[in-house]
Amino acid sequence: LGELTGRPADLQRVAAIQTFGLPESIVGERLQGLEEAYPGLRVGLRLMFPEIQVRLYGRDPEARALEELLARSTAEVGRRLGKRVVSTRGDGMAAALGELLRERRQTLAVAESCTGGLMGELLTDVPGSSDYFVLSAVTYSNACKTKVLGVPPALLETCGAVHEETARAMAQGVREVAGADFGISTTGIAGPGGGSADKPVGTVCIGLATADGVRGWRYVFPFNRREMNRRMFAVLALDRLRLAAPP
């Protein structure tokens, strides 16, 4: 085509930006006008549940101009989406978190109930994760939460397995058992059964233990599919560390 028109053919490149925490509609809304602001750019969204990948397709006959186009538009996506950007290299949550831990020479241990080992699977899918990932404890029963993680039986009797305080105790327990810098825990109701009025299907409690203390969160998601809930719970727990852990 370049020979026929007398002008150099366009070079093409794609930049991938991984995001988490916003629905696809909101990501699209926040990126409106990006193509008009950066001629030669086309924007696409790729759902990789529960993450969303923003894809920037750049075209320009000059290699340097193309690099600048993608660099400037990637930076603009970062400004528009803020902390929801997980990686500007297309890395998923587990890989992006792992890179942070490796750079800081920090280690992580996880205690899982409702996710049943999925956090460990996501983390160990990343090559080289042995640099920072030290232990996964799938403590599905209350007895194992007590025996393995040291969760007080009185706490389980008072609050139940699905509670922020239980998640906090699990995170602290696995951190201590492993001697890790960070401990993350998940306990919840993935469904399709097992929910109640105050703890419906889709409820998850997440704990995060660091050298500075222990925190806990509770979330409720509307998904009716067990695998969707488990995956959301696992990625969300990793994201809590990504956002909350001190450098």
For each residue, the residues with C-beta under 8 A, 3 or more apart:
1: 4 5 9
2: 5 6 7 8 9 61
3: 6
4: 1
5: 1 2
6: 2 3
7: 2 61
8: 2 61 62
9: 1 2 61
10: 40 59 60 61
11: 59 60 61 62 63 66
12: 57 58 59 66
13: 57 58 66 67 70
14: 55 56 57 58
15: 55 56 58 70 73 74 88 90
16: 53 54 55 56 89 90
17: 53 54 55 56 74 77 78 81 85 87 88 90
18: 48 51 52 53 54 85 86 87 89 90 91 92 93 96
19: 22 27 51 52 53 54 81 84 85 86
20: 50 51 52 84 86 93 235 239
21: 83 84 239
22: 19 26 27 30 52 81 84
23: 26 27
24: 27 28 45 47 52
25: 28 29
26: 22 23 29 30
27: 19 22 23 24 30 31 45 52 54 81 84
28: 24 25 31 32 45
29: 25 26 32
30: 22 26 27 80 81
31: 27 28 34 43 54 77 80 81
32: 28 29
33: 36 37
34: 31 37 38 41 43 73 76 77 80
35: 38 41 42 43
36: 33 39
37: 33 34 76
38: 34 35 41 69 72 73 76
39: 36
40: 10 58 59 60 66 69
41: 34 35 38 56 57 58 59 69 73
42: 35 56 57 59
43: 31 34 35 54 55 56 57
44: 54 55 57
45: 24 27 28 52 53 54 55
46: 52 53 55
47: 24 52 53
48: 18 51 52 53 92
49: 228 231 232
50: 20 228 231 232 235 236
51: 18 19 20 48 86 92 93 235
52: 18 19 20 22 24 27 45 46 47 48
53: 16 17 18 19 45 46 47 48 90
54: 16 17 18 19 27 31 43 44 45 77 81
55: 14 15 16 17 43 44 45 46
56: 14 15 16 17 41 42 43 70 73 74 77
57: 12 13 14 41 42 43 44
58: 12 13 14 15 40 41 66 69 70 73
59: 10 11 12 40 41 42 66
60: 10 11 40 63 65 66 69
61: 2 7 8 9 10 11 65
62: 8 11 65 66
63: 11 60 66 67
64: 67 68
65: 60 61 62 68 69
66: 11 12 13 40 58 59 60 62 63 69 70
67: 13 63 64 70 71
68: 64 65 71 72
69: 38 40 41 58 60 65 66 72 73
70: 13 15 56 58 66 67 73 74
71: 67 68 74 75
72: 38 68 69 75 76
73: 15 34 38 41 56 58 69 70 76 77
74: 15 17 56 70 71 77 78 88
75: 71 72 78 79
76: 34 37 38 72 73 79 80
77: 17 31 34 54 56 73 74 80 81 85
78: 17 74 75 81 82 85 88
79: 75 76 82
80: 30 31 34 76 77
81: 17 19 22 27 30 31 54 77 78 84 85
82: 78 79 85
83: 21 243
84: 19 20 21 22 27 81
85: 17 18 19 77 78 81 82 88
86: 18 19 20 51 91 92 93 96 239 242
87: 17 18 90 91 92 95 96
88: 15 17 74 78 85
89: 16 18
90: 15 16 17 18 53 87
91: 18 86 87 95 96 99
92: 18 48 51 86 87 95 96 122
93: 18 20 51 86 96 97 122 235 238 239 242
94: 97 98 122 123 125 126 129 238
95: 87 91 92 98 99 126
96: 18 86 87 91 92 93 99 100 242
97: 93 94 100 101 238 239 241 242
98: 94 95 101 102 123 126 128 129 131 132 133
99: 91 95 96 102 103
100: 96 97 103 104 242
101: 97 98 104 106 107 108 131 132 133 181 182
102: 98 99 105 128 131 132
103: 99 100
104: 100 101 247
105: 102
106: 101 132 181 182 245
107: 101 132 133 134 178 179 180 181 182
108: 101 123 132 133 134 180 181 182 183 184 241
109: 133 134 135 136 137 174 175 177 178 180 182 183 184
110: 119 120 123 135 136 137 174 183 184 185 186 237
111: 137 139 149 170 171 173 174 183 184 185 186 207
112: 115 116 117 118 119 120 136 137 138 139 185 186 234
113: 116 138 139 140 145 161 170 185 186 187 188
114: 162 186 187 188 189 190 204 229 230 233
115: 112 118 119 186 190 230 233 234 237
116: 112 113 138 140 230
117: 112 120 121 136 138
118: 112 115 121 122 230 231 233 234
119: 110 112 115 122 123 136 184 186 234 237 238
120: 110 112 117 123 124 133 136 138
121: 117 118 124 125
122: 92 93 94 118 119 125 126 234 235 238
123: 94 98 108 110 119 120 126 129 133 136 238
124: 120 121 129 133
125: 94 121 122 129
126: 94 95 98 122 123 129
127:
128: 98 102 131
129: 94 98 123 124 125 126 132 133
130: 133
131: 98 101 102 128
132: 98 101 102 106 107 108 129
133: 98 101 107 108 109 120 123 124 129 130 136
134: 107 108 109 178 179 180
135: 109 110 174 177 178 180
136: 109 110 112 117 119 120 123 133
137: 109 110 111 112 148 149 174 177
138: 112 113 116 117 120
139: 111 112 113 144 145 148 149 170
140: 113 116 144
141: 144 145
142: 145 146 151 153 156 161
143: 146 147
144: 139 140 141 147 148 149
145: 113 139 141 142 148 149 151 156 161 166 169 170 173
146: 142 143 149 150 151 152 153 156
147: 143 144
148: 137 139 144 145 173 177
149: 111 137 139 144 145 146 169 170 173 174 177
150: 146 169 173 176 177
151: 142 145 146 155 156 166 169 170 173
152: 146 155 156 169
153: 142 146 156 157
154: 157 158
155: 151 152 158 159 165 166 169
156: 142 145 146 151 152 153 159 160 161 166
157: 153 154
158: 154 155
159: 155 156 163 165 166
160: 156 163 166 199
161: 113 142 145 156 166 187
162: 114 166 187 188 189 199 203 204 205
163: 159 160 166 167 187 205 218
164: 167 168 205 207 216 217 218
165: 155 159 168 169 216
166: 145 151 155 156 159 160 161 162 163 169 170 187 205 207
167: 163 164 170 171 185 186 187 205 206 207 216 217
168: 164 165 171 172 185 207 209 214 215 216
169: 145 149 150 151 152 155 165 166 172 173 207
170: 111 113 139 145 149 151 166 167 173 174 183 185 187 207
171: 111 167 168 174 175 183 184 185 207 208 209 214 216
172: 168 169 175 176 183 207 209 214
173: 111 145 148 149 150 151 169 170 176 177 183
174: 109 110 111 135 137 149 170 171 177 178 180 183 184 185 209
175: 109 171 172 178 180 181 182 183 209 210
176: 150 172 173 179 183
177: 109 135 137 148 149 150 173 174
178: 107 109 134 135 174 175 183
179: 107 134 176
180: 107 108 109 134 135 174 175 183
181: 101 106 107 108 175 210 211
182: 101 106 107 108 109 175 208 209 210 241 245
183: 108 109 110 111 170 171 172 173 174 175 176 178 180 207 208 209
184: 108 109 110 111 119 171 174 206 207 208 209 237 238 240 241
185: 110 111 112 113 167 168 170 171 174 206 207 208 237
186: 110 111 112 113 114 115 119 167 204 205 206 233 234 237
187: 113 114 161 162 163 166 167 170 204 205
188: 113 114 162 202 203 204 205 229 233
189: 114 162 194 195 199 200 201 202 203 204 229
190: 114 115 201 226 229 230 233
191: 194 195 201 202 223 224 225 226 229
192: 201 224 225 226
193: 201
194: 189 191 201
195: 189 191 199 200 201 202 203
196: 199 200
197: 200
198:
199: 160 162 189 195 196 203
200: 189 195 196 197 203 220
201: 189 190 191 192 193 194 195 224 229
202: 188 189 191 195 220 221 222 223 229
203: 162 188 189 195 199 200 218 219 220
204: 114 162 186 187 188 189 218 219 220 221 229 232 233 236
205: 162 163 164 166 167 186 187 188 216 217 218 219
206: 167 184 185 186 216 217 218 219 233 236 237 240
207: 111 164 166 167 168 169 170 171 172 183 184 185 214 215 216
208: 171 182 183 184 185 214 215 216 240 241 244 245
209: 168 171 172 174 175 182 183 184 213 214
210: 175 181 182 213 214 244 245 246
211: 181
212: 246
213: 209 210
214: 168 171 172 207 208 209 210
215: 168 207 208 240 244
216: 164 165 167 168 171 205 206 207 208
217: 164 167 205 206 240
218: 163 164 203 204 205 206
219: 203 204 205 206 236
220: 200 202 203 204
221: 202 204 229 232
222: 202
223: 191 202 228 229 232
224: 191 192 201 228
225: 191 192 228 229
226: 190 191 192 229 230
227: 230 231
228: 49 50 223 224 225 231 232
229: 114 188 189 190 191 201 202 204 221 223 225 226 232 233
230: 114 115 116 118 190 226 227 233 234
231: 49 50 118 227 228 234 235
232: 49 50 204 221 223 228 229 235 236
233: 114 115 118 186 188 190 204 206 229 230 236 237
234: 112 115 118 119 122 186 230 231 237 238
235: 20 50 51 93 122 231 232 238 239
236: 50 204 206 219 232 233 239 240
237: 110 115 119 184 185 186 206 233 234 240 241
238: 93 94 97 119 122 123 184 234 235 241 242
239: 20 21 86 93 97 235 236 242 243
240: 184 206 208 215 217 236 237 243 244
241: 97 108 182 184 208 237 238 244 245
242: 86 93 96 97 100 238 239 245
243: 83 239 240
244: 208 210 215 240 241
245: 106 182 208 210 241 242
246: 210 212
247: 104
